[in-house]
Amino acid sequence: MAQSTLQYVQFDYASHLDAVIQRIRARYPGKWNDFQTGDFGRMFLDAVAFSTASTAFLINRAAAEKFLPTMTLRESAVRVGAAVQYKLRGPAPAAVPCDATLFSPAAADVLISAGTPLRSADNVLPFEVSKDYTISAGNVTPIATVLQLNPALAGTGVLQSLVQVYAGESHVDVLDDSVSMAEYVSIGQFFRQTGSDVEYRIQGIEAAPNAANSNRLSLNVAWAGASGTITAEVIDRTITVTQAQTVTEQYVTPAATTPSYIVSLTRTPVIDNTVSVTLNGVAWTQVDSLYFSGPNDTVYEAMTLPSGTTTLHFGDDTFGATPPTDATLAVTYQVGGGAAGNIATGAINTTIVGLIPSLSNPINITLVNNLPGSGGLDAETLDEARVNIPAYARANDRAVTRDDYQTLASNYNDLKFGQVRYALAYTRAENDFLERNIVVISAWTTGVGGTLTPVTGALKAALLDYLQSKAVGTDYVVLSDGNTVPVPVSLRFKVMPGIAIDIATEDVTATINTLVTQLRPGSPLIFSDLIRAIDALPDVDTVNIATPTTDLYPANQTQLFTPPDETYAYPLALQSSDAETNQYSATLPVFPVTPWAFQLFMGGVQLEVLPGTTPGSAMVSGGNLSTTYPSAVNLLSGLVTLSVDGVPGTVTMRLITAIGYTREYNLTLYVGYTADGDSQLKRRQIRAVLKAWLSGFAPGASLFAAAQANVPASGSNVTDVVMAVAGVTGVSRVSFDTATNPAARLDLDLDQIALFSNIYCNNIID
């Protein structure tokens, strides 16, 4: 078996000096045996050893730079890649969808020209409009029909299905769930009923309960009409801008014929595949390599040097034609790109100038990005090149194996819609005989902060066309939606003295985000990594993690954990479980949990979740929940039971990522009770139940000695907790801090939690 690592020549100085001394001793045993450091001969040996050690080091380094596993310089990756015609990828530009709006409708069409320049709100990053857009007369935005949902229609841009709408609900469901709506529409587009002017912005695309694919469109506001099935359409009112700046330069070729003529472009970094060249007004063609060109081919090759400078190389009349003499050489290219272009929502808020062609009049257009940028990627790193170069050599620019498809998809870059950052190729297993030639690709691009995000509809369509053009034989390529879900992390932490809670919370959240951003689809979040990352923060004293309690694995290989999102609403599928009490049940999507770690909402109204009177449970109240029959959550199994007055609304759950506090209230509690078989064991049972109950409260909570009229929060109180202990028959006294304190409640500060320092049971502490 071949060695997978280099066998280095020994190059350290001490080894060389020792080898020289041993050779002299063996070669001249009776003539030279003086090796003292003050001897002239020793100085000579030192010079020889230093020279040979330095030479050996340089030989080793030169050898190491010729191999992918051991190279340390990007320049080496450029040279190694060139051997298989692989060029390291430069920075890819981000694509940003923007709302383009006129102040008032124009009487004629308004043209927004491709290449119109603009900048981000901080005036740092340059952007350009990606293509020509038209705002039709009488409108204030460009309008393009993306999809019609109507069983009576046929053709391109039509899905023959009705849509189920729900009065008062912020989502609609396409009845045909055999197709994924993410393949047809994108977030930020608008949904409306056929023939209606009322529009709803699409904020999410997901699968309805029990649906096979992503058939549910989440809307920005609740549906204003009645429930039912309708025909509908999806329209797009946005334009796309890319993080790039177009540059044009002119040169004059030499007066004498110059084979292998080279031109260095002045601006950097040059975006790949944006260079266009004309010589005396005639366009020349860019090729990957001149060595595949004939002597009369008017071609050139663009190369980016390790320094970042891009050079254009022309032929020598053997491999490509030599440029004519004294010719005007015009070069147009784009500079920019990189992950910095994945700007956040609202980072573009400016005015650009459009044109009314029929009148040759300029007109101002407001441009705002209500969606973040995506697809921007920094230049290929050395570590990425180690993986990409051999994968490219194996694929050889065609797709035969599953790995070939994955390689080609991962390296795909579209100048208008961004770069694919990560791709996963697999084949369907439902029916291998009928579907063995179907290759499924899930792809992600880079979003704000370097996170992976599903590719946009436009990038997905371009990728599909590209892969199908590379497919061999009867292979059929299908793009599948990569499933993203916020990683379910919730923790409570104590802040070090002198640190503000909001600053510490930002640090904790940023640390979790950094850890999660490094994950790939299908990769788990390792619990020990989470603990280690939080413990390393200097402004965090102690941490209590509610979830996860162990390593956290995605649901499948195409699911990607994204950073925690406290606005993410997990839907709970209610099922009727008791008609007499109008009780419904559901299961939390995340469990086990702690009461302070999550929130429940019914129909948009937040319910109150408090620690239950029995360990491992939580009480739920508020909204239109019954005050006669209890509602509760089993914190260990995630089972939710809700007793409702009337008709239940949609129930959702949200996780609280991080809760910080600065102080602990050391509470002494006095409980008087009666019990069957009172003993030390009973007292210890009471103390254990009370400590578990107290740990479920969020900072700033109020603790109640007993239930109070018209105070729903007092439903969780010390008296009821003690009464729930088996064998306890009555509670005669509950006092906070002192044995005679008459206060019925204890209110904590917002930055404070309570801990029991002592619990006296019938005046006994043991």
Secondary structure, 3 states (H helix, E strand, C coil): CCCCCCCCCCCCHHHHHHHHHHHHHHHCCCCCCCCCCCCHHHHHHHHHHHHHHHHHHHHHHHHHCCCCCCCCCHHHHHHHHHCCCCCCCCCECCEEEEEEEECCCCCCCEEECCCCEEECCCCCCEEEECCCEEECCCCCCCCEEEEEECCCCCCCCEECCCEEECCCCCEEEECCCCCCHHHCCCCCCEEEECCCCCCEEEEEEECCCCCCCCCEEEECCCCCCCCEEECEEEEECEEEEECEEEEEEEEECCCCCCCCCEEECCCCCECCCCCEEEECCEEEEECCCHHHCCCCCCEEEEEECCCCCEEEEECCCCCCCCCCCCCEEEEEEEEECCHHHCCCCCCCEEEEEEEECCCCEEEEEEEECCCCCECCECCCCHHHHHHHHHHHHHHCCCECCHHHHHHHHHCCEECCCEEEEEEEEEECCCCHHHHCCEEEEEEEEECHHHCEEECCHHHHHHHHHHHHHHECCCCEEEEECCEEEECCCEEEEEECCCCCHHHHHHHHHHHHHHHHHCCCCCCCECHHHHHHHHHCCCCEEEEEEEECCCCECCCCCCEEEECCCCCCCEEECCEEEECCCCEEEEECCCCCCCHHHEEEEECCEEEEEEECCCCCEEEEECCCECCCCCEEEECCCCEEEEEECCCCCCEEEEECCEEEECEEEEEEEEEEEEECCCCHHHHHHHHHHHHHHHCCCCCCCEEECCCCCCCHHHHCCHHHHHHCCCCEEEEEEEEECCCCCCCCEEECCCCEEEEEEEEEECCECC
